[in-house]
Amino acid sequence: MHDFSIVSVNKENVADLGIFCVKNKKHVGHIAKASWLHQRFNEGLRIKLLVTKEGKQAGFLEYIPGEYTWRVVHAPNYLVIHCLWVNSNKFPYTGMASALLQDCIQDAKTRDMAGVAVVTSDGPWMASKTVFLKNGFEQVAETPPHFQLLVKRTDTGPLPTFPQNSAERLHRVHDLQLIYTNQCPYISKAVDELPPVAEQHGIQLQLIELNDAAEARERMPSPYGMISLVYQGRLLADHPISAARFRNILQKELSLQPIDGS
């Protein structure tokens, strides 16, 4: 018997249960994510919250039907996982991530869907593929610089795929752009902090917000589909970064220095 249970988050109880990543309801990222969620619940988005027997939130899983996913994959009739995170350092219970995944897999079976898909990464920020392979997923595709597409099939049907035009998407960008969505509450910090840093280096950072999943799947050059920092056809970052990291990119990757000489 587990020392935790799984609670389904929906539009009726999300205000009470909160957003797992950012607890402060006044935080700009929490506000943006809450608004984003209320639009997504009608599209079939599910959040499964892992709660300990003491009532503490220890992890969560977010997923949505492939037709509405914000990951840059083609996955009709699949559930696509957006996020999986468990606080195993604070709550050292075994099997937390696996319990969330098995709950999602059962949901796919109940809905008579072809399976569950997830984008994993060898780089930072996203989950690695280890826990998914442990739960019966198989790798079906990979794409540069460090992404994999994994699938757990529950029925027959075509496998999900990555787009084949990532280079073309990058080459559409001829200036410095931060292309982002509000799928992650941590993005707002980058949106607020990065433009002033760009100005300090004599360059303008264009902020491009994508409010539609289909548009995100079409335009985002990174499979993550959440945020992309692009300059003249180069992908500089594919996950939220700090102002310090952005300053380092401007100076080392683009050879820009602060205009005041500091």
C-alpha positions in Angstrom: 0.0 0.0 0.0 1.3 3.4 -1.0 2.0 6.2 1.5 0.3 8.6 -1.0 -2.8 9.0 -3.1 -3.5 10.6 -6.5 -5.9 13.5 -6.7 -7.3 14.8 -10.0 -7.1 18.6 -10.4 -9.8 20.3 -12.5 -11.3 23.7 -13.0 -13.5 23.3 -9.9 -10.8 22.5 -7.4 -7.6 24.1 -8.9 -8.1 27.3 -7.0 -8.1 25.3 -3.7 -5.3 22.9 -4.6 -3.2 25.5 -6.2 -0.4 25.1 -8.8 2.2 22.7 -7.7 5.2 24.5 -9.1 4.4 28.0 -7.7 2.4 28.2 -4.5 2.3 32.0 -4.2 -1.0 32.9 -5.8 0.1 36.5 -6.3 3.2 35.4 -8.3 2.9 36.6 -11.9 3.8 33.1 -13.1 1.0 31.6 -11.0 -1.5 34.0 -12.4 -0.5 33.3 -16.0 -0.5 29.6 -15.5 -3.9 29.6 -13.8 -5.4 31.5 -16.7 -3.8 29.1 -19.1 -5.1 26.1 -17.2 -8.7 27.2 -17.2 -8.6 27.3 -21.0 -7.0 23.9 -21.3 -9.3 22.0 -19.0 -12.0 22.2 -21.7 -9.5 20.6 -24.1 -9.1 17.5 -22.0 -6.0 18.6 -20.0 -5.5 16.5 -16.8 -3.4 17.2 -13.8 -2.8 14.4 -11.3 -1.5 15.5 -7.9 0.3 13.2 -5.7 -0.6 13.7 -2.0 1.0 12.0 1.0 -1.0 10.5 3.8 -0.1 13.6 5.8 -1.8 15.8 3.2 1.4 17.2 1.6 1.7 17.6 -2.1 4.7 15.5 -3.3 4.5 15.6 -7.1 2.3 16.0 -10.1 1.7 14.9 -13.7 0.2 17.1 -16.4 -1.0 15.7 -19.8 -3.4 16.5 -22.6 -4.7 14.8 -25.8 -2.3 15.0 -28.6 -4.6 17.2 -30.7 -4.1 20.0 -28.1 -0.6 19.3 -26.9 1.9 22.2 -26.5 4.8 19.8 -27.2 6.0 20.0 -30.8 4.9 16.5 -31.8 2.3 15.0 -34.1 0.4 12.6 -31.8 -3.3 12.2 -32.7 -5.2 9.8 -30.5 -2.4 9.8 -27.9 -2.2 11.4 -24.5 0.9 13.6 -24.4 2.7 14.3 -21.1 3.7 17.9 -20.5 5.3 17.7 -17.1 6.3 15.0 -14.5 7.9 16.0 -11.3 8.1 14.4 -7.9 9.9 15.9 -4.8 11.8 12.7 -3.9 14.3 14.6 -1.8 11.6 15.8 0.6 9.4 12.8 0.3 11.5 9.7 -0.1 8.7 7.3 -1.0 9.3 4.7 -3.6 7.3 4.5 -6.8 5.8 8.1 -6.9 6.6 8.8 -10.5 5.7 5.3 -11.6 2.3 5.6 -9.8 1.5 8.8 -11.7 2.5 7.3 -15.0 0.5 4.2 -14.5 -2.5 6.4 -13.7 -2.0 8.2 -17.0 -1.6 5.0 -19.0 -4.9 3.6 -17.5 -6.6 6.9 -18.5 -5.4 6.3 -22.1 -6.8 2.7 -22.0 -10.1 4.0 -20.5 -10.5 6.5 -23.4 -9.6 3.8 -26.0 -6.6 5.9 -27.1 -3.5 4.5 -28.9 -1.2 5.3 -26.0 0.8 7.9 -24.1 3.7 9.9 -25.6 6.3 12.1 -23.9 9.3 14.3 -25.0 12.3 13.6 -22.9 15.8 15.2 -22.9 19.4 14.5 -22.1 19.7 18.3 -21.3 18.4 20.3 -18.4 14.9 21.1 -17.3 13.0 18.2 -18.7 12.7 14.7 -17.3 15.1 12.1 -18.5 13.8 8.9 -20.2 14.8 6.5 -17.4 11.6 6.5 -15.5 9.5 6.2 -18.7 11.5 3.2 -20.0 11.0 1.6 -16.6 7.3 1.9 -17.1 7.1 0.3 -20.5 7.7 3.2 -22.8 9.8 2.8 -25.9 11.9 5.4 -27.8 10.4 5.9 -31.3 12.3 9.1 -32.4 15.0 11.5 -31.5 15.9 15.0 -32.7 18.8 17.4 -32.1 20.2 18.7 -29.9 19.1 16.3 -27.1 15.5 15.3 -27.4 13.8 11.9 -27.6 10.2 10.9 -28.2 8.9 8.0 -26.1 5.6 6.1 -26.4 3.7 3.6 -24.3 1.2 1.9 -26.6 -2.1 0.8 -25.3 -3.7 0.1 -28.7 -2.8 0.0 -32.4 -2.2 3.1 -34.5 0.4 5.2 -36.1 3.3 6.3 -33.9 3.8 9.9 -32.9 6.5 11.9 -34.7 8.7 14.9 -34.4 8.4 17.6 -37.2 11.1 17.5 -39.9 11.4 21.2 -40.5 13.1 22.5 -37.3 15.9 24.2 -39.3 13.4 26.0 -41.5 11.6 27.2 -38.4 14.8 28.6 -37.0 15.7 30.3 -40.3 12.5 32.3 -40.2 13.9 34.3 -37.3 16.2 37.1 -38.4 16.5 39.0 -35.1 16.6 38.2 -31.4 13.3 36.6 -30.3 12.0 35.0 -27.2 9.1 32.8 -28.4 7.1 31.5 -25.4 3.8 30.2 -24.0 2.3 30.3 -20.5 2.4 26.5 -20.1 5.0 26.9 -17.4 4.8 29.4 -14.6 8.6 29.9 -14.6 8.5 31.6 -18.0 7.2 34.9 -16.7 10.5 35.5 -14.9 12.4 35.3 -18.1 9.8 37.5 -19.9 10.3 40.2 -17.3 14.0 40.0 -16.8 15.6 39.3 -20.2 14.5 42.4 -22.3 16.3 44.9 -20.0 19.5 42.8 -20.2 19.2 42.9 -24.0 18.9 46.7 -24.0 22.0 47.0 -21.8 23.8 45.2 -24.6 22.5 47.4 -27.4 20.0 44.9 -28.9 16.3 44.5 -28.7 14.7 41.2 -27.6 11.3 40.7 -29.3 8.8 38.8 -27.1 6.5 36.5 -29.1 3.8 34.9 -27.1 1.9 32.0 -28.6 -1.6 31.5 -27.3 -2.7 28.5 -29.4 -1.4 24.9 -29.2 -1.6 24.4 -32.9 0.4 27.6 -33.5 3.0 26.5 -31.0 3.4 23.1 -32.7 3.8 24.9 -36.0 6.2 27.7 -35.0 8.3 26.5 -32.1 11.8 25.3 -33.2 12.3 23.2 -30.1 10.3 20.1 -29.3 9.8 21.4 -25.8 7.3 23.8 -27.3 7.4 26.0 -24.2 10.1 28.6 -24.8 12.8 29.2 -27.5 15.4 31.9 -27.5 16.5 32.4 -31.1 18.9 34.7 -32.9 19.3 34.8 -36.7 18.5 31.2 -37.1 20.3 29.9 -34.1 18.6 28.3 -31.1 20.3 29.8 -28.1 18.1 28.3 -25.3 15.2 25.9 -25.2 14.2 26.2 -21.6 13.7 29.1 -19.1 17.0 30.9 -18.3 18.0 33.5 -15.8 19.2 37.0 -16.5 22.7 36.0 -15.7 22.6 33.1 -18.1 21.2 35.4 -20.8 23.9 38.0 -20.2 26.5 35.2 -20.6 24.9 34.2 -23.9 24.9 37.7 -25.3 28.5 38.2 -24.4 30.0 34.9 -25.3 27.7 33.6 -28.1 26.9 36.9 -29.8 30.0 38.8 -28.8 28.0 41.7 -27.4 29.2 43.9 -24.5 27.3 46.3 -22.2 26.9 49.6 -23.9 28.0 51.5 -20.8 31.2 49.4 -20.7 30.5 47.8 -17.3 
